[in-house]
Amino acid sequence: MKKRFKKLPELKTEDEVRKFWDTHDSTDYIDWSKAKRGIFPNLKLTTRPISLRLPVGIINQVKIKANKLDVPYQSLMKQYIAEGVWKK
């Protein structure tokens, strides 16, 4: 027997949506067996500028390395930080 899904109410604000899903189960409204994984090829990560004090020698070494690799030194620093964060 095919399950009948409830009709989603018209929710006008993000707050209404949040309150609705806090008190309702999505399986009553959505057939998740037909769901497909979304792909967002143009999605850019949110970034935030920070101020970070580093010894001049470290900055100079990163700039030298970045110059040899022909990449901006700040991009290379981001790569180094990301590698350090995700390294296990």
N, C-alpha and C positions, 0 to 999 in steps of 0.2 A: 504494500500500500504506500502510495506516494505521500510524503509529509507536506502539509499545507503550511506555508510560512505566513506570518503576520505581516501586515503592511507597515512600513516604517513611517512614523509620524513626521510631519514637517517641522524641523527644528531650525530656528532662525539664528541662534547665536552659538558660539563655541561653548559657552557656559551651559546652555540647554543640552547640547550634545553630550557634554561631559556628565551632567547629572543623569541623563537618560541611560547612558551605558553603565553608569555606576549601579543602577538598580535593575537592569535587564540583561538577559542572556542573549548573545548574538545568534546562537543556533536556532532561536525561535524566529529570526528574521532573515537569515542569510543561509543559503545552501553552500557550505564550505567545501563540499565535495567537487564543486565546479570552479572553485577559486584557482586563479593562476598567479604565479609569482610576478610581482611588478618589477620592471627594470627602469631605472632612471639614469640614462647615460650622461645627461647634462647636469646632474646634481653636483653642486660644489659644496665642499665642507665649509661649515661656518668657522671663520677665523676671528681671532681677537688679538690686537696688538698688545704686547707686553714690554715691560722694561726689565732688562736683565743685565746686571753688572758682571762683566767677565774681565779677567786679566788681559791686558793689551797683547801679550804674547800669544795667548790662545786665539784671539781674534785674528792676529796676523798669520798664524799657522793655518787657520781655516781659509783665509783669503788666498794664501799661496796654493793650497790644495785645490780650492775651487777654481782658481785661475788655470791650473794644470788640467782640470777636468772640463774646463770651459762651461761652468755653471755659476749662477749667482751665489755668493758666499752665504747669504741668508737661507737660500734653498738647501744648501749643503748642511747648514747648521740644523735646519728642521729635520732633515733626513737623519742626521746623527742622533738627535733627540728621540725621534720616532723609533729608531733601531734600539736605543737604550731602554725605552719604555716597554717595548713589546718583546724584548729579549728575556728568555726564561732561564 
